[in-house]
């Protein structure tokens, strides 16, 4: 084990470690907010821009497709130029794209800037997981990475609360609330995302530490010494003798598919791909659940949207509970068991939804199935796939591997978003749910056979 690895594993959580964690968690919260707020703003956008069904679908999927491209391309660039520089680029992308969406003048500009938002979100996956994974003691690595990822749900909850407050504000302050909300409400909602991006950018400028492992991988031992000393809050000397440079320095994407790393790539990407099909597929039924949670069929447009946002906030609370369970369990029972049991729990939740037959009125089964699915997803695969993508690759190709895995996962999200509504019409709701049950069980089987347990292991030993 290298000297830096030994010192890191013995270290307490220093102030620089907390700062890099807060910065990464802030970016992930921004992801959750941006992904979620568009769902609340979309009904207002539809009325303001008179969006066609095709344009509505394009707005909804633009950020997902952008995140696929961002993960695939910017992960590799992160390994080339460093985590610190790419974080700055990512914040700039968020600020520009958030401003663009809030000020969009037509459907095309809105779709373009939402795509740009997705680019930033896609970059966050490899940057954040690499940044935290490389700079946290192995005994705490799992819960710290998953803890940061929990802020995705926190950001989504913040999006729901923003929607509620904006709608309530329009009702309170405007005589013609509906017209005001349609013309300006959605801009205020998306403008909050701009404010959050600026706050994260301000935090970013207060903390400019690069990962010591990145410098070691590049053979820059002088900078590695300075970065490690600041990170660990001790004086430490990094040399080629104490911390030899890794072999995989001249990276290209072929390395991820080489005999040495193919299993790692498949393990990091395939279960995540299948999970995203199910995760985004269940979104088909979310409006049904939200309508139930609202407890009424409100004819008034603004009140209906407010109740939908309130119902979404309730759902988000259950998502956060699942994430908190992952934080508590990931370094105790291990990533593999948590991921396998999580996929089985997702399958059980979907099976209960199928038994309920969502169109029927068996609310107990509908509620139970929906919440079991969401809890199991966030307590298991939604947390562990993100974590493992940063643990199973060496430093010199970590962001590239994590980015490729996230991109493959987002292709599953695109499939879930587009394919499953078509299947719903052709084969029916229940058959779609049974199909997703099989998807989740297949993901559990793949996790078992491809498993690479990383719990409490130094990254060099994984």
RAPEVEN-V846701 format. One record per residue. RES is the residue in one small letter. SS is DSSP state (2 for helix, 1 for strand, 0 for the rest). OMEGA is omega in whole degrees, -180 to 180 (999 if undefined). D_FIRST is the distance of its C-alpha to the first C-alpha in Angstrom with 1 decimal. Layout:
# RAPEVEN-V846701
((RES | SS | OMEGA | D_FIRST) (RES | SS | OMEGA | D_FIRST))
This chain:
# RAPEVEN-V846701
((x | 0 | -178 | 0.0) (x | 0 | -180 | 3.8) (x | 2 | 179 | 6.6) (x | 2 | 180 | 8.4) (x | 2 | 179 | 6.3) (x | 2 | -179 | 6.6) (x | 2 | 180 | 10.0) (x | 2 | -177 | 11.0) (x | 2 | 178 | 10.5) (x | 2 | -172 | 12.5) (x | 0 | 166 | 15.0) (x | 0 | 174 | 18.4) (x | 0 | -177 | 20.1) (x | 0 | 177 | 21.3) (x | 2 | 176 | 24.4) (x | 2 | 177 | 22.8) (x | 2 | 178 | 20.8) (x | 2 | -180 | 24.2) (x | 2 | 179 | 26.0) (x | 2 | 177 | 23.9) (x | 2 | 180 | 24.3) (x | 2 | 179 | 28.0) (x | 2 | 180 | 28.4) (x | 2 | 179 | 26.8) (x | 2 | 178 | 28.8) (x | 2 | 178 | 31.9) (x | 2 | -180 | 31.6) (x | 2 | 175 | 31.3) (x | 2 | 177 | 34.3) (x | 2 | 175 | 36.1) (x | 2 | -177 | 35.4) (x | 2 | 179 | 36.9) (x | 2 | -176 | 39.9) (x | 2 | 178 | 40.7) (x | 2 | -172 | 40.4) (x | 2 | -171 | 42.6) (x | 2 | -179 | 45.2) (x | 2 | 178 | 46.7) (x | 2 | 178 | 47.8) (x | 2 | -177 | 49.9) (x | 2 | -171 | 51.1) (x | 2 | 178 | 52.1) (x | 2 | 178 | 55.5) (x | 2 | 177 | 56.5) (x | 2 | -179 | 55.4) (x | 2 | -180 | 57.3) (x | 2 | -177 | 60.5) (x | 2 | -177 | 60.1) (x | 2 | -178 | 59.2) (x | 0 | -175 | 61.2) (x | 0 | 173 | 58.2) (x | 0 | 177 | 59.0) (x | 2 | 179 | 57.1) (x | 2 | 179 | 55.2) (x | 2 | 177 | 54.2) (x | 2 | 178 | 53.1) (x | 2 | 180 | 50.8) (x | 2 | 177 | 49.5) (x | 2 | -177 | 48.8) (x | 2 | -174 | 47.0) (x | 2 | -175 | 44.7) (x | 2 | -178 | 44.2) (x | 2 | 178 | 41.1) (x | 2 | 180 | 39.6) (x | 2 | 177 | 40.2) (x | 2 | 180 | 38.9) (x | 2 | 175 | 35.6) (x | 2 | -179 | 35.3) (x | 2 | -179 | 35.8) (x | 2 | 178 | 33.6) (x | 2 | -175 | 30.6) (x | 2 | -173 | 31.1) (x | 2 | -172 | 31.6) (x | 2 | 174 | 29.9) (x | 2 | 179 | 26.5) (x | 2 | 179 | 26.3) (x | 2 | 178 | 27.7) (x | 2 | 178 | 25.1) (x | 2 | -179 | 22.3) (x | 2 | -172 | 24.7) (x | 2 | 178 | 25.8) (x | 0 | -177 | 23.2) (x | 2 | -175 | 23.2) (x | 2 | -179 | 25.2) (x | 2 | -178 | 28.1) (x | 2 | 175 | 28.4) (x | 2 | 179 | 28.7) (x | 2 | 178 | 31.6) (x | 2 | -179 | 33.2) (x | 2 | 178 | 32.8) (x | 2 | 178 | 34.6) (x | 2 | 177 | 37.3) (x | 2 | -180 | 37.8) (x | 2 | -178 | 38.2) (x | 2 | -179 | 40.7) (x | 2 | -177 | 42.8) (x | 2 | 179 | 42.9) (x | 2 | 176 | 43.6) (x | 2 | -179 | 46.5) (x | 2 | -180 | 47.7) (x | 2 | -180 | 47.9) (x | 2 | -177 | 49.7) (x | 0 | -176 | 52.2) (x | 0 | -175 | 52.6) (x | 0 | 175 | 56.2) (x | 0 | -176 | 56.4) (x | 2 | -177 | 54.7) (x | 2 | -180 | 53.2) (x | 2 | 179 | 51.6) (x | 2 | 180 | 50.3) (x | 2 | 180 | 48.6) (x | 2 | -177 | 47.1) (x | 2 | 174 | 45.6) (x | 2 | 174 | 44.3) (x | 2 | 179 | 42.6) (x | 2 | 173 | 41.1) (x | 2 | 179 | 39.9) (x | 2 | 176 | 38.2) (x | 2 | 179 | 36.4) (x | 2 | 178 | 34.9) (x | 2 | 179 | 34.0) (x | 2 | 178 | 32.4) (x | 2 | -177 | 30.3) (x | 2 | -176 | 29.1) (x | 2 | -180 | 27.4) (x | 2 | -177 | 24.6) (x | 2 | -175 | 24.5) (x | 2 | -178 | 24.3) (x | 2 | 178 | 21.8) (x | 2 | -176 | 19.4) (x | 2 | -179 | 20.1) (x | 2 | -175 | 19.4) (x | 2 | -174 | 16.6) (x | 0 | -170 | 14.4) (x | 0 | -180 | 15.4) (x | 0 | 177 | 15.6) (x | 0 | -175 | 13.4) (x | 2 | -179 | 12.7) (x | 2 | -178 | 15.2) (x | 2 | -170 | 17.8) (x | 2 | -176 | 17.0) (x | 2 | -177 | 19.6) (x | 2 | 179 | 22.5) (x | 2 | 178 | 22.0) (x | 2 | 180 | 22.2) (x | 2 | 177 | 25.0) (x | 2 | 177 | 26.6) (x | 2 | -179 | 26.8) (x | 2 | 176 | 28.3) (x | 0 | -178 | 30.8) (x | 2 | 171 | 32.4) (x | 2 | 178 | 33.8) (x | 2 | 176 | 36.2) (x | 2 | 177 | 36.8) (x | 2 | 178 | 37.8) (x | 2 | 178 | 40.0) (x | 2 | 177 | 41.7) (x | 2 | 176 | 42.3) (x | 2 | 178 | 43.9) (x | 2 | -180 | 46.2) (x | 2 | 177 | 47.1) (x | 2 | 178 | 47.8) (x | 2 | 180 | 50.1) (x | 2 | -177 | 52.0) (x | 2 | -180 | 52.5) (x | 2 | -180 | 53.7) (x | 2 | 178 | 56.1) (x | 2 | 179 | 57.4) (x | 2 | 178 | 57.8) (x | 2 | 180 | 59.9) (x | 2 | -175 | 62.1) (x | 2 | -170 | 62.6) (x | 2 | -174 | 63.2) (x | 0 | 177 | 64.9) (x | 0 | 177 | 68.4) (x | 0 | -169 | 67.5) (x | 2 | -176 | 64.0) (x | 2 | 180 | 63.5) (x | 2 | 179 | 64.4) (x | 2 | -179 | 62.3) (x | 2 | 180 | 59.2) (x | 2 | -176 | 59.7) (x | 2 | -173 | 59.9) (x | 2 | -176 | 57.5) (x | 2 | -179 | 55.6) (x | 2 | 178 | 53.1) (x | 2 | 177 | 52.6) (x | 2 | 179 | 51.9) (x | 2 | -179 | 49.3) (x | 2 | 177 | 47.5) (x | 2 | 175 | 47.9) (x | 2 | 176 | 45.8) (x | 2 | 177 | 42.9) (x | 2 | 179 | 43.6) (x | 2 | 179 | 43.5) (x | 2 | 179 | 40.2) (x | 2 | 178 | 38.7) (x | 2 | 178 | 40.0) (x | 2 | 177 | 38.5) (x | 2 | 177 | 35.0) (x | 2 | 177 | 35.6) (x | 2 | 178 | 36.5) (x | 2 | -180 | 33.3) (x | 2 | -178 | 31.4) (x | 2 | 178 | 33.0) (x | 2 | -173 | 32.0) (x | 0 | -171 | 28.2) (x | 0 | -176 | 27.0) (x | 0 | 173 | 23.2) (x | 0 | 178 | 21.2) (x | 0 | 177 | 17.7) (x | 2 | 180 | 15.2) (x | 2 | 179 | 13.2) (x | 2 | 178 | 16.6) (x | 2 | 178 | 17.1) (x | 2 | 180 | 13.8) (x | 2 | 179 | 14.9) (x | 2 | -180 | 18.3) (x | 0 | 179 | 17.2) (x | 0 | -172 | 18.9) (x | 2 | 177 | 16.8) (x | 2 | 178 | 19.8) (x | 2 | 178 | 20.1) (x | 2 | 179 | 16.4) (x | 2 | -180 | 16.8) (x | 2 | -179 | 19.9) (x | 2 | -180 | 18.8) (x | 2 | 179 | 15.6) (x | 2 | 179 | 18.0) (x | 2 | -178 | 20.5) (x | 2 | -175 | 18.4) (x | 2 | -179 | 16.9) (x | 0 | 175 | 20.2) (x | 0 | 174 | 18.7) (x | 0 | -179 | 18.7) (x | 0 | -179 | 15.3) (x | 0 | 179 | 15.1) (x | 0 | -179 | 13.1) (x | 0 | 176 | 13.6) (x | 0 | -180 | 13.1) (x | 0 | -178 | 11.6) (x | 0 | -177 | 8.9) (x | 0 | -177 | 8.4) (x | 0 | -179 | 10.1) (x | 0 | 179 | 12.6) (x | 0 | -176 | 12.4) (x | 0 | -173 | 15.3) (x | 0 | -178 | 17.4) (x | 0 | -180 | 19.0) (x | 0 | -174 | 22.6) (x | 0 | 160 | 22.9) (x | 0 | -173 | 26.1) (x | 2 | 179 | 27.0) (x | 2 | 179 | 27.3) (x | 2 | -178 | 23.6) (x | 2 | -180 | 23.7) (x | 2 | 177 | 26.3) (x | 0 | -179 | 24.8) (x | 0 | -177 | 24.3) (x | 0 | -172 | 20.5) (x | 0 | -177 | 20.8) (x | 2 | 180 | 24.4) (x | 2 | 179 | 23.5) (x | 2 | -179 | 21.2) (x | 2 | 179 | 24.1) (x | 2 | -179 | 26.7) (x | 2 | -178 | 24.8) (x | 2 | -170 | 24.3) (x | 2 | -172 | 27.9) (x | 2 | 177 | 30.4) (x | 2 | 179 | 30.4) (x | 2 | 177 | 30.4) (x | 2 | -179 | 33.3) (x | 2 | 179 | 35.2) (x | 2 | -178 | 34.5) (x | 2 | 174 | 36.0) (x | 2 | -179 | 39.1) (x | 2 | -177 | 39.7) (x | 2 | -179 | 38.8) (x | 2 | 176 | 41.1) (x | 2 | -179 | 43.6) (x | 0 | 176 | 44.2) (x | 2 | 176 | 45.2) (x | 2 | -173 | 48.4) (x | 2 | -178 | 49.4) (x | 2 | 179 | 48.1) (x | 2 | 178 | 51.4) (x | 2 | 180 | 53.2) (x | 2 | -179 | 51.0) (x | 2 | 179 | 51.3) (x | 2 | 177 | 55.1) (x | 2 | -179 | 55.1) (x | 2 | 180 | 53.0) (x | 2 | 175 | 55.5) (x | 0 | 180 | 58.2) (x | 0 | 173 | 60.9) (x | 0 | -174 | 62.1) (x | 0 | 180 | 62.9) (x | 0 | -180 | 65.3) (x | 0 | -174 | 64.6) (x | 2 | -177 | 61.9) (x | 2 | 179 | 60.2) (x | 2 | 177 | 60.3) (x | 2 | 180 | 58.9) (x | 2 | 178 | 56.0) (x | 2 | 180 | 55.4) (x | 2 | 176 | 55.4) (x | 2 | 178 | 53.0) (x | 2 | 178 | 50.5) (x | 2 | 177 | 50.9) (x | 2 | 178 | 50.3) (x | 2 | 178 | 47.1) (x | 2 | 177 | 45.9) (x | 2 | 178 | 46.3) (x | 2 | -179 | 44.3) (x | 2 | 177 | 41.5) (x | 2 | 178 | 41.3) (x | 2 | 176 | 40.6) (x | 2 | 180 | 37.9) (x | 2 | 178 | 36.2) (x | 2 | 177 | 36.5) (x | 2 | 178 | 34.6) (x | 2 | -180 | 31.8) (x | 2 | 176 | 31.7) (x | 2 | 178 | 31.4) (x | 2 | 178 | 28.4) (x | 2 | -178 | 26.8) (x | 2 | -169 | 27.5) (x | 2 | -168 | 26.5) (x | 0 | 179 | 23.6) (x | 0 | 178 | 20.9) (x | 0 | -179 | 23.1) (x | 0 | 175 | 24.4) (x | 0 | -177 | 22.0) (x | 2 | -173 | 22.6) (x | 2 | 180 | 24.2) (x | 2 | -179 | 26.8) (x | 2 | -179 | 27.6) (x | 2 | -179 | 28.2) (x | 2 | -180 | 30.3) (x | 2 | 177 | 32.4) (x | 2 | 178 | 32.8) (x | 2 | 178 | 34.3) (x | 2 | 177 | 36.5) (x | 2 | 176 | 37.7) (x | 2 | 179 | 38.5) (x | 2 | 179 | 40.5) (x | 2 | 179 | 42.3) (x | 2 | 179 | 43.2) (x | 2 | 179 | 44.6) (x | 2 | 178 | 46.5) (x | 2 | 176 | 48.2) (x | 2 | 179 | 49.1) (x | 2 | 178 | 50.6) (x | 2 | -180 | 52.6) (x | 2 | -175 | 53.9) (x | 0 | -166 | 55.0) (x | 0 | -179 | 54.2) (x | 0 | 179 | 57.8) (x | 0 | -174 | 59.1) (x | 0 | 179 | 59.3) (x | 0 | -172 | 57.0) (x | 2 | -178 | 55.1) (x | 2 | 178 | 53.3) (x | 2 | 180 | 51.6) (x | 2 | 179 | 50.9) (x | 2 | -177 | 49.3) (x | 2 | -179 | 47.3) (x | 2 | -178 | 46.1) (x | 2 | -176 | 45.2) (x | 2 | 174 | 43.2) (x | 2 | 179 | 41.4) (x | 2 | -176 | 40.4) (x | 2 | 179 | 39.1) (x | 2 | -179 | 37.4) (x | 2 | -179 | 35.6) (x | 2 | -175 | 34.7) (x | 2 | 175 | 33.0) (x | 2 | -178 | 31.5) (x | 0 | -167 | 30.0) (x | 2 | -178 | 29.8) (x | 2 | 177 | 30.7) (x | 2 | -172 | 27.6) (x | 2 | -180 | 25.1) (x | 2 | 177 | 25.9) (x | 2 | -179 | 25.2) (x | 2 | -176 | 21.9) (x | 2 | 180 | 20.7) (x | 2 | 178 | 21.8) (x | 2 | -175 | 19.1) (x | 2 | -169 | 16.2) (x | 0 | 177 | 16.8) (x | 0 | 177 | 16.6) (x | 0 | -172 | 14.0) (x | 2 | -173 | 14.4) (x | 2 | 178 | 17.0) (x | 2 | -175 | 19.2) (x | 2 | -179 | 18.5) (x | 2 | 178 | 21.8) (x | 2 | 179 | 23.7) (x | 2 | 179 | 22.7) (x | 2 | 179 | 23.4) (x | 2 | 178 | 26.6) (x | 2 | 179 | 27.8) (x | 2 | 179 | 27.2) (x | 2 | 179 | 29.2) (x | 2 | 177 | 31.9) (x | 2 | 178 | 32.3) (x | 2 | -178 | 32.6) (x | 2 | 172 | 35.2) (x | 2 | 173 | 37.2) (x | 2 | 177 | 37.5) (x | 2 | 178 | 38.7) (x | 2 | 178 | 41.3) (x | 2 | 180 | 42.4) (x | 2 | -178 | 42.7) (x | 2 | -173 | 44.7) (x | 2 | -172 | 47.1) (x | 2 | -173 | 47.4) (x | 2 | 173 | 47.7) (x | 2 | 177 | 50.7) (x | 2 | 178 | 52.5) (x | 2 | 180 | 51.7) (x | 2 | -180 | 52.9) (x | 2 | -173 | 56.3) (x | 2 | -173 | 56.4) (x | 2 | 177 | 55.2) (x | 0 | -177 | 55.4) (x | 2 | -176 | 53.2) (x | 2 | -180 | 52.5) (x | 2 | 175 | 51.6) (x | 2 | 179 | 49.1) (x | 2 | 178 | 47.5) (x | 2 | 176 | 47.4) (x | 2 | 179 | 45.7) (x | 2 | 174 | 43.0) (x | 2 | 179 | 42.6) (x | 2 | 179 | 41.9) (x | 2 | -178 | 39.4) (x | 2 | 179 | 37.4) (x | 2 | 176 | 37.5) (x | 2 | 178 | 36.4) (x | 2 | 177 | 33.4) (x | 2 | 179 | 32.5) (x | 2 | 178 | 32.8) (x | 2 | 178 | 30.7) (x | 2 | -178 | 27.9) (x | 2 | -174 | 28.0) (x | 2 | 180 | 28.0) (x | 2 | -166 | 25.5) (x | 0 | 171 | 23.1) (x | 0 | -177 | 19.4) (x | 0 | -176 | 18.3) (x | 0 | -175 | 15.6) (x | 0 | 176 | 16.4) (x | 0 | 178 | 13.9) (x | 0 | 171 | 11.0) (x | 0 | -176 | 8.2) (x | 2 | -179 | 9.7) (x | 2 | -178 | 7.2) (x | 2 | -179 | 8.0) (x | 0 | 999 | 11.6))
